Amino acid sequence: MKANEGNFVELIRKRKEEGILYVIETYGGLLKSIVRKRLFTWPDRVDECMNDIFLGIWQNIESFNPDKGSFANWAAGVARLESIDVLRKMQREPLAVSLEDAENELSQEDSTFSKIAEQELSKETEEILSCLSPKDRELFRRIFLEAEEPEMAGNALGISRDNVYVRIFRGKRRIRNKFGERKRA
């Protein structure tokens, strides 16, 4: 069966290669522009990220709901999240360069990248956390961004230990409902 705009999602759900090939041909340019926007300092990571995006679409097609929005918007969301994951991974990886090169390059590029990446991550994080109450937002920031222990974050906000875990569970559910669940491989 030949893939077209009307049947490519069903083809992917049936694990037919024609469906994902249609996505690559039709939506590849859009997705690549999203990735390049975020990974402009690492052009060598764009292709790897694109592969991860198409794999994510293939593996998580069941979470696409045409009643909630278009496939292009859903795929763009997958691309944004995947490129943010690559940014985070790149921030955690130690650089393997000589000491002289590190002094020259890092002093110039590191501060620029850190500011840009932090701004992008901050915007995306705020968008994701926008569906939560202010107290839950602060709880999520402390636990997931600042790596604070849940009990300590709860104490600082005046929330009992059990209520912290309930708020985390409910907050994650709200975020999933708003942005669609992404399954991790």
N, C-alpha and C positions, 0 to 999 in steps of 0.2 A: 504494500500500500504506500502510495506517495504521500509525503507529509505536506500539509498546507495549514493555513491559519486556523482552520476549523477543527483539525484533528491532531495536531502535533502534541497537545497535552495528553490526550488519550494514548497516543503511541508511546510516549515516555512512561506513562503509568503501566503500560503493557510490556515495558522494557524492550521496545523496538528502537533500534539505533537511528532509524530515519527521523524520529522525533527530536532527538538531541542534535542531530546534524542540522535540522531545520532551525533550531534555536541558535546554533553557532552561526549559521549563515545570516539569519534575520536580525538577531539581537546582539550578535557579537560586537559590532561597532559601538553600540550604546554601552554595553557592559565594559568594554575596554576603555572607553573615555572616562567612565566613573573610576576605574582602577588607576588609570594614568594620573588622574587629578590628585589622588591620595598618595600614590607611590612615585611621584615625579622625581624624587631624589634617588630612587632605586629602580631604574628602568629594567634592570636585569631580573627583577622579581615579578614583573607584570605578567609574563607568560605563565609562570608557576601559579600565580594568583588566579589567572583566567582558568587554568585547568581545575583548580580547586572550586571555582564558582560553578563550572559546568558539572563537576562531580556532585556538588551540593544540590544543584537543580535536579540532577538525575536521582539522587538518593532521597530528596525531600519533596518531590513533586506532590505527594499526598497532602502536604500542608498548604498547597496553593488552592485558594478558594476564589473562583471567578466572581462570586457575589460580592466579595470584599474589595475587588479592584482588578485592574488589568494584569495580564501576565508580565508585561513590560515593567510595570511598577514593582511587582513582586520580585522579579529577577533583578531589578536595580537594587532593591533592598538586600537581596542575597549578596550582590556585588559589593555594596557599601560595607556590610558586616564582615565579609571575607577580607576586604582590603584593610579594614581596621584591625582584624586579627593579625594580618601580616605586619602592620605597623607595630603592634604590641610585641610581636615575636622579634622584630628587628631591634626594638628598644632593649629587650632582655638579652640578646646575643652579645657576647663579648667580641670586640673587634680584634682580629689577628693581623696586626701590622707592626712595623718596626717602631721603636720609640720616637725617632726623628719624624717619621711620617705622621705618627699620631699627634705629635705636638703641632705640626703645621696644619694638617687637615682638620683635626677635631676642634681646634680652637676657632676655626672659621665656620665649619659646617655644623658642628654639633649644636651650637646655640641656636642657629637658624632653624635647623630641623626640629629641635626640641620645641621651639615656640610654635612652629607650624603644626607639628603633630599634636601638641598639647591643645591647640586651638581646635583642630579637627575632632580630636577625641572628646574635648569638652562639649562641642556643639552636638555631636552624636549622643554623648552620654546624657546631656540635658534633654534632648529630644526623647530618648528612651525612658528616662525617669519622669518625664512630664505627666505621665498618667498616675503617678503616686502622690499621696499627700505629702506636705512639706516634711513632716516628722519621718515618714517612711523614706523619703528621698535622702534625708540626712543619715538615716540608718544604713541605707544601701551604699551611700558614699563612704561611710566609715568602714563598713565590712568589706565591700568589694573593691573599692578604689584605694583605700588607705590600709587595707589588710589588718584592720583592728579585729580583735577577738569579739565574737558576737556578744558574749557576756559583758565585756568592757564597754562596748558601744551602747548596749542596753542600759547599763548603769549610768553612763554619761547623759543619756537622754531620758532617764527615769522610767525605763521600760523593764518589766520583769523578764527573766531569762526565757520562760515559756512563751511569753508574748512576742519576744524578739523572733523566735523561730516561726511563730504563726504569721507575723508580719512579713517575714522573708518569703514564706510559702505563698501567701496571698499576693504579695507584690510581684513575684515571679510569674504567677498565673495571670495577673493583670497585664504585665509586659508581653507575655506570650499571646494573650488574646488580642492585644493591640497590634503587634508586629508580626504575628505568625510564628509558630514554633519552628526552630531550626534544630534538626537532629544532628548530633556530632558523630562522626565516624570513629 
